[in-house]
Amino acid sequence: MRYKSTERLGVNATESIILREFDWIFREQPIVDVGIDALIEECEAGNPTGKFIALQIKSGKGNFSVSSDKLTYYISNIHYTYWLNFDIPVLLIAHLPESNQTYWVEISERNIKRAKKRWKIDIPKRNLLNTKAKKKITELLTDNAYEYQSIKIFKGEDIDAQTIYDIAEKSNCIEDSKDSTIKTIELLESLTLKTNESNERFTHFNEIGLSFKSPRVIASVGTYAKNINIASKRMENECQIFSETFGQGVFAFEQAIMIHFLITQDISNVQKNIESVETLPSALDSAIEGVKFMQNSLSKLPEDYRTLTTAKKQMMSVIDLIIEEYKVAKIIVEDLIESSNTIVKNNS
């Protein structure tokens, strides 16, 4: 596994607080790191209660937009879907090594806000992770937490057949996200054809001496702007589908790996899971390059027409979103592959 010292500082600081000031159990995620780094379990008089909270730990100022009273963390659509699919409470932990301060906030629909085309969550600086926070965090625990399938999977306990089948079906959502990527590329190719056609038309207008204020030129520009607007709306919709299906799929995929390893101890199944996603990073790279090519082409469009400038701005915003989500997905898959390969290597 790649060693990341800053992230390690965050995990170590959080573990120290949970053990020393909460007197609870801290269980670091042993297999894959998609969006959950650890689980903490409540203890009463030294006895585990079976009530858990999941932690996503981010360390370093570079992960946040920092103001005088809060830290703001921006969330990809993929992680938004992943975290809200989790069946136990999830906390975002922010550790700043520079000041050795650690903060917390619950990741919930109530606390997450829309930020243009992605999401954000504010962590008030008054939310220090310390003894005083223990009461509020305890209130997030639920009496039936021990029944949650995520906990049973994590602890290597038997789970019911329905849950296994549900996980298998949801894992197929990764294939749906692949289909969405293909449709996005098809939309880009279609827009490229329309762009070439428009360029040929504009070249012709120039050859016959029409000015950029000519009604005929303005009408053609309007048609091209319309094509860009339609394509951007469709691509944004596909990006949303990609993020939702990938977020659901990777959540189930992670659980499937944990079931195969922790419960069955069958390394061959882990290997099969790895093989099923090995080509995904390169496919996402190709998709990113295709989107960037269109981004470069659009950047060269003239600024003489307001309708075209508006359409270009909207499309650029969608392209930025797509690139961001694809990059997040690629990192997640690479981490899954790397951590799964480590499991296979250590248990062969």
PAMIKOL-92460 format. One record per residue (C-alpha): residue number from 0; x, y, z; residue in three letters. Coordinates in pm, 1 decimal. Layout:
BEGIN
NUM,X,Y,Z,ALA
...
This chain:
BEGIN
0,0.0,0.0,0.0,MET
1,113.7,355.9,-66.6,ARG
2,230.4,525.4,250.1,TYR
3,79.9,869.1,307.9,LYS
4,231.8,1026.9,618.5,SER
5,-18.6,1313.6,649.4,THR
6,-315.5,1074.8,636.3,GLU
7,-142.5,851.6,890.0,ARG
8,-113.2,1145.4,1130.3,LEU
9,-490.0,1196.0,1107.9,GLY
10,-567.6,830.3,1175.7,VAL
11,-322.6,814.2,1465.6,ASN
12,-452.9,1135.7,1624.1,ALA
13,-814.2,1019.2,1594.4,THR
14,-735.4,676.4,1737.8,GLU
15,-555.6,836.3,2032.2,SER
16,-855.1,1058.0,2113.8,ILE
17,-1107.9,774.2,2086.4,ILE
18,-898.4,543.8,2307.0,LEU
19,-779.8,798.8,2560.1,ARG
20,-1068.9,1045.5,2594.0,GLU
21,-1368.8,833.5,2494.1,PHE
22,-1241.8,499.3,2626.9,ASP
23,-1404.5,336.9,2324.3,TRP
24,-1275.6,76.8,2077.3,ILE
25,-1112.6,202.0,1755.5,PHE
26,-1105.9,-43.3,1462.2,ARG
27,-917.1,74.7,1157.3,GLU
28,-1058.3,-40.3,823.7,GLN
29,-842.7,-345.7,746.1,PRO
30,-915.4,-408.8,380.2,ILE
31,-1018.2,-129.3,145.0,VAL
32,-1043.1,245.8,180.4,ASP
33,-1319.7,387.4,-35.8,VAL
34,-1488.0,623.0,204.4,GLY
35,-1458.5,471.8,551.8,ILE
36,-1128.5,464.6,741.0,ASP
37,-1235.9,316.0,1073.1,ALA
38,-1518.9,209.5,1299.6,LEU
39,-1551.1,311.7,1663.4,ILE
40,-1752.1,107.4,1912.4,GLU
41,-1903.2,247.6,2228.1,GLU
42,-1796.2,97.2,2560.7,CYS
43,-1966.9,125.4,2897.6,GLU
44,-1750.6,51.5,3199.9,ALA
45,-1506.3,-119.2,2966.3,GLY
46,-1771.7,-337.6,2804.8,ASN
47,-1843.6,-305.7,2427.2,PRO
48,-2209.6,-221.9,2361.9,THR
49,-2221.2,-331.5,1996.9,GLY
50,-2304.6,24.0,1886.7,LYS
51,-2084.6,164.0,1612.6,PHE
52,-2005.3,481.3,1420.7,ILE
53,-1804.1,490.1,1097.2,ALA
54,-1527.9,745.9,1041.8,LEU
55,-1390.1,913.9,732.5,GLN
56,-1066.0,1082.7,836.0,ILE
57,-911.9,1368.3,636.1,LYS
58,-580.0,1513.9,743.9,SER
59,-412.4,1838.5,637.0,GLY
60,-531.4,2188.9,552.3,LYS
61,-513.2,2108.8,182.5,GLY
62,-832.1,1902.3,211.0,ASN
63,-1038.3,2196.9,335.2,PHE
64,-1133.5,2554.5,274.3,SER
65,-1047.0,2707.0,612.5,VAL
66,-1209.3,3020.3,759.3,SER
67,-1205.1,3174.2,1105.6,SER
68,-1491.5,2963.0,1239.9,ASP
69,-1519.0,2655.7,1017.7,LYS
70,-1358.3,2412.6,776.7,LEU
71,-1543.6,2339.2,453.8,THR
72,-1499.3,2004.7,282.0,TYR
73,-1619.6,1959.3,-76.1,TYR
74,-1774.3,1623.4,-156.7,ILE
75,-1784.6,1449.4,-493.5,SER
76,-2119.9,1312.4,-607.9,ASN
77,-1969.1,963.3,-584.3,ILE
78,-1879.1,999.1,-216.0,HIS
79,-2213.5,1166.7,-145.1,TYR
80,-2391.4,855.4,-274.0,THR
81,-2148.0,622.6,-95.3,TYR
82,-2176.1,783.7,247.3,TRP
83,-2554.3,818.6,241.5,LEU
84,-2585.6,449.8,149.5,ASN
85,-2406.2,353.3,469.8,PHE
86,-2639.1,199.4,727.3,ASP
87,-2471.5,334.9,1040.8,ILE
88,-2385.2,694.4,1137.6,PRO
89,-2078.2,835.6,961.4,VAL
90,-1854.3,1112.6,1095.7,LEU
91,-1615.0,1325.8,893.3,LEU
92,-1300.7,1381.1,1098.7,ILE
93,-1073.6,1674.3,1010.9,ALA
94,-723.4,1665.7,1156.4,HIS
95,-489.6,1962.5,1111.2,LEU
96,-131.4,1852.6,1189.5,PRO
97,-18.1,2215.8,1177.3,GLU
98,-215.4,2300.5,1492.1,SER
99,-266.2,1942.1,1615.2,ASN
100,-641.0,2008.1,1630.9,GLN
101,-903.5,1748.1,1538.0,THR
102,-1264.6,1832.7,1449.6,TYR
103,-1576.0,1632.2,1368.1,TRP
104,-1919.0,1656.5,1203.9,VAL
105,-2184.3,1400.2,1117.6,GLU
106,-2214.7,1323.6,747.0,ILE
107,-2589.2,1346.2,692.1,SER
108,-2838.8,1497.5,450.6,GLU
109,-2907.1,1760.4,714.4,ARG
110,-2546.3,1879.1,721.2,ASN
111,-2453.8,1838.6,354.2,ILE
112,-2537.4,2132.1,128.7,LYS
113,-2548.6,2167.5,-247.4,ARG
114,-2253.5,2360.8,-393.0,ALA
115,-2317.0,2427.4,-762.2,LYS
116,-2271.1,2082.5,-916.9,LYS
117,-2126.8,1898.1,-617.7,ARG
118,-2169.2,1906.6,-238.3,TRP
119,-2007.8,2058.7,67.9,LYS
120,-2014.4,2011.0,442.2,ILE
121,-1907.7,2264.1,703.6,ASP
122,-1720.0,2155.1,1015.9,ILE
123,-1756.6,2419.3,1288.6,PRO
124,-1429.6,2479.4,1471.9,LYS
125,-1622.7,2454.7,1798.3,ARG
126,-1669.6,2083.0,1713.3,ASN
127,-1339.9,1971.2,1861.9,LEU
128,-1301.9,1596.0,1893.8,LEU
129,-1239.2,1560.1,2266.2,ASN
130,-1406.1,1449.2,2588.4,THR
131,-1668.6,1723.3,2562.2,LYS
132,-1778.7,1588.4,2223.2,ALA
133,-1842.8,1240.5,2362.3,LYS
134,-2199.3,1316.3,2477.3,LYS
135,-2310.7,1454.8,2139.8,LYS
136,-2147.3,1171.9,1947.9,ILE
137,-2305.5,914.1,2180.2,THR
138,-2647.6,1056.0,2087.6,GLU
139,-2585.5,949.2,1727.6,LEU
140,-2568.7,583.3,1829.1,LEU
141,-2882.5,376.5,1780.1,THR
142,-3004.6,84.0,1988.3,ASP
143,-3014.9,-159.0,1695.8,ASN
144,-2672.0,-74.8,1550.9,ALA
145,-2555.2,-427.2,1621.7,TYR
146,-2806.9,-554.3,1365.8,GLU
147,-2659.6,-354.9,1076.0,TYR
148,-2518.9,-570.8,800.0,GLN
149,-2216.4,-342.2,753.6,SER
150,-2106.0,-425.2,1106.8,ILE
151,-2158.1,-797.6,1063.0,LYS
152,-1958.6,-787.7,740.1,ILE
153,-1681.2,-584.3,900.9,PHE
154,-1657.2,-822.3,1197.4,LYS
155,-1664.1,-1131.6,977.6,GLY
156,-1993.0,-1259.1,1117.6,GLU
157,-2251.5,-1461.2,927.6,ASP
158,-2498.8,-1254.1,727.9,ILE
159,-2828.0,-1361.7,577.1,ASP
160,-2861.7,-1486.0,219.9,ALA
161,-3081.9,-1191.4,117.7,GLN
162,-2806.4,-945.0,205.8,THR
163,-2552.5,-1141.7,2.3,ILE
164,-2781.3,-1142.5,-302.6,TYR
165,-2857.3,-772.6,-258.2,ASP
166,-2485.5,-691.4,-247.9,ILE
167,-2424.3,-900.3,-560.4,ALA
168,-2700.8,-715.9,-746.8,GLU
169,-2582.8,-371.7,-635.8,LYS
170,-2227.8,-454.9,-744.9,SER
171,-2367.8,-462.2,-1098.0,ASN
172,-2420.7,-87.0,-1069.8,CYS
173,-2054.2,-51.1,-1165.6,ILE
174,-2150.0,-188.3,-1507.8,GLU
175,-2425.4,75.7,-1526.7,ASP
176,-2165.5,343.6,-1458.7,SER
177,-1955.5,204.6,-1744.7,LYS
178,-2258.0,232.0,-1975.4,ASP
179,-2303.1,592.6,-1867.8,SER
180,-1939.5,667.2,-1953.0,THR
181,-1988.8,518.9,-2300.2,ILE
182,-2297.3,736.2,-2355.2,LYS
183,-2101.8,1044.7,-2246.5,THR
184,-1832.5,968.4,-2505.2,ILE
185,-2102.4,919.7,-2769.1,GLU
186,-2248.4,1260.9,-2682.6,LEU
187,-1901.6,1415.4,-2715.7,LEU
188,-1851.8,1251.4,-3054.6,GLU
189,-2189.9,1378.9,-3172.5,SER
190,-2107.5,1731.5,-3057.0,LEU
191,-1769.3,1709.6,-3230.4,THR
192,-1947.0,1634.2,-3559.5,LEU
193,-2181.4,1929.7,-3508.2,LYS
194,-1882.6,2149.0,-3423.5,THR
195,-1706.4,2050.1,-3745.7,ASN
196,-2022.5,2118.3,-3944.9,GLU
197,-2057.9,2460.3,-3783.9,SER
198,-1693.7,2543.4,-3851.4,ASN
199,-1738.8,2456.1,-4219.6,GLU
200,-2047.4,2677.0,-4232.3,ARG
201,-1867.5,2967.9,-4065.8,PHE
202,-1572.1,2929.1,-4305.7,THR
203,-1814.8,2946.1,-4596.3,HIS
204,-1978.1,3259.3,-4454.6,PHE
205,-1637.2,3420.6,-4428.7,ASN
206,-1551.5,3327.4,-4787.7,GLU
207,-1866.7,3490.4,-4923.5,ILE
208,-1805.6,3804.0,-4721.6,GLY
209,-2075.5,3781.6,-4454.0,LEU
210,-1996.4,3982.0,-4141.6,SER
211,-2032.2,3845.9,-3789.8,PHE
212,-2340.5,4070.2,-3754.9,LYS
213,-2515.8,3913.6,-4052.7,SER
214,-2858.5,3765.3,-3961.6,PRO
215,-2757.6,3443.4,-4135.2,ARG
216,-2438.1,3415.0,-3929.4,VAL
217,-2618.1,3502.0,-3606.0,ILE
218,-2883.2,3236.7,-3676.9,ALA
219,-2615.1,2970.9,-3737.4,SER
220,-2434.8,3068.9,-3420.8,VAL
221,-2764.9,3035.5,-3233.0,GLY
222,-2811.9,2682.9,-3371.0,THR
223,-2460.8,2582.7,-3266.2,TYR
224,-2513.9,2729.7,-2917.9,ALA
225,-2837.4,2531.5,-2893.1,LYS
226,-2651.0,2210.6,-2982.0,ASN
227,-2394.5,2282.6,-2710.3,ILE
228,-2670.3,2349.3,-2454.5,ASN
229,-2850.2,2025.2,-2538.3,ILE
230,-2527.3,1825.9,-2521.7,ALA
231,-2427.3,1982.2,-2188.1,SER
232,-2765.4,1897.3,-2031.8,LYS
233,-2745.5,1538.8,-2152.9,ARG
234,-2385.8,1502.7,-2038.1,MET
235,-2466.2,1645.9,-1696.6,GLU
236,-2749.2,1395.1,-1664.6,ASN
237,-2517.0,1108.5,-1761.7,GLU
238,-2258.7,1232.5,-1511.5,CYS
239,-2522.0,1223.1,-1237.6,GLN
240,-2616.8,868.3,-1337.0,ILE
241,-2247.9,772.7,-1342.4,PHE
242,-2184.8,912.7,-994.1,SER
243,-2492.9,751.5,-839.4,GLU
244,-2442.8,408.1,-994.6,THR
245,-2067.9,406.4,-931.5,PHE
246,-2120.2,517.4,-569.2,GLY
247,-2375.7,241.9,-509.5,GLN
248,-2173.4,-15.1,-701.4,GLY
249,-1842.3,50.7,-531.8,VAL
250,-2010.4,40.7,-188.1,PHE
251,-2146.2,-306.3,-267.8,ALA
252,-1819.0,-411.2,-431.9,PHE
253,-1628.2,-320.4,-116.7,GLU
254,-1870.5,-522.8,94.6,GLN
255,-1837.9,-817.6,-142.5,ALA
256,-1460.2,-818.7,-101.5,ILE
257,-1498.4,-806.7,276.9,MET
258,-1746.3,-1095.4,274.7,ILE
259,-1520.7,-1308.3,56.5,HIS
260,-1215.5,-1242.4,269.2,PHE
261,-1339.0,-1204.0,627.4,LEU
262,-1610.5,-1467.8,616.3,ILE
263,-1508.7,-1723.0,352.6,THR
264,-1129.6,-1662.5,359.7,GLN
265,-1144.5,-1750.8,-11.1,ASP
266,-862.5,-1557.7,-179.6,ILE
267,-967.3,-1678.3,-526.2,SER
268,-1289.7,-1477.8,-497.8,ASN
269,-1092.4,-1166.2,-407.1,VAL
270,-878.5,-1220.8,-716.8,GLN
271,-1187.1,-1253.5,-935.4,LYS
272,-1322.3,-927.7,-796.3,ASN
273,-993.5,-754.8,-878.2,ILE
274,-996.1,-888.5,-1234.6,GLU
275,-1346.6,-756.5,-1293.1,SER
276,-1235.4,-393.8,-1243.7,VAL
277,-871.7,-401.6,-1355.7,GLU
278,-945.8,-237.3,-1691.3,THR
279,-1156.5,39.7,-1540.4,LEU
280,-876.1,288.4,-1455.0,PRO
281,-743.1,288.9,-1812.0,SER
282,-1097.6,321.1,-1949.4,ALA
283,-1156.7,621.5,-1723.1,LEU
284,-826.0,771.0,-1838.1,ASP
285,-939.3,740.8,-2199.6,SER
286,-1272.6,901.5,-2115.1,ALA
287,-1097.2,1188.3,-1934.1,ILE
288,-872.9,1249.5,-2236.6,GLU
289,-1177.2,1257.9,-2465.4,GLY
290,-1351.9,1509.6,-2242.0,VAL
291,-1036.4,1722.1,-2220.1,LYS
292,-1010.9,1726.8,-2600.6,PHE
293,-1358.8,1878.0,-2621.4,MET
294,-1266.7,2118.6,-2341.8,GLN
295,-969.1,2238.6,-2544.6,ASN
296,-1180.0,2277.9,-2860.0,SER
297,-1445.6,2480.3,-2680.7,LEU
298,-1184.2,2708.1,-2523.1,SER
299,-1101.3,2833.4,-2874.4,LYS
300,-1455.6,2945.1,-2954.6,LEU
301,-1493.8,3317.6,-3029.1,PRO
302,-1630.7,3549.5,-2760.1,GLU
303,-1824.2,3769.8,-3006.4,ASP
304,-2168.1,3616.0,-2945.9,TYR
305,-2341.4,3620.1,-2609.1,ARG
306,-2548.3,3305.8,-2679.8,THR
307,-2234.1,3112.3,-2771.6,LEU
308,-2039.2,3244.3,-2472.4,THR
309,-2321.4,3142.1,-2235.4,THR
310,-2344.6,2793.5,-2388.8,ALA
311,-1965.9,2754.7,-2373.9,LYS
312,-1959.0,2852.3,-2005.5,LYS
313,-2228.8,2598.5,-1920.9,GLN
314,-2053.1,2320.6,-2111.9,MET
315,-1716.7,2402.1,-1951.1,MET
316,-1880.5,2372.1,-1609.3,SER
317,-2022.5,2029.5,-1698.7,VAL
318,-1688.1,1915.6,-1838.4,ILE
319,-1510.9,2018.4,-1517.9,ASP
320,-1766.3,1816.4,-1320.0,LEU
321,-1723.3,1507.6,-1539.4,ILE
322,-1344.6,1520.1,-1517.2,ILE
323,-1360.5,1556.9,-1138.5,GLU
324,-1600.3,1262.7,-1093.4,GLU
325,-1402.6,1039.4,-1330.6,TYR
326,-1079.3,1118.7,-1145.5,LYS
327,-1242.0,1034.8,-810.7,VAL
328,-1370.4,706.4,-954.8,ALA
329,-1026.8,619.1,-1092.9,LYS
330,-857.1,681.2,-756.0,ILE
331,-1118.7,470.2,-577.8,ILE
332,-1073.9,177.0,-817.0,VAL
333,-694.4,198.7,-801.6,GLU
334,-708.5,191.5,-420.3,ASP
335,-946.9,-105.7,-430.9,LEU
336,-715.4,-294.4,-663.7,ILE
337,-405.6,-207.9,-460.0,GLU
338,-553.7,-302.8,-123.7,SER
339,-710.6,-620.4,-263.5,SER
340,-379.7,-724.2,-419.4,ASN
341,-216.5,-671.5,-79.4,THR
342,-471.0,-909.2,76.1,ILE
343,-396.0,-1172.5,-186.0,VAL
344,-20.2,-1130.3,-144.4,LYS
345,-33.2,-1149.4,236.5,ASN
346,-256.9,-1457.7,238.0,ASN
347,-113.3,-1662.9,-45.1,SER
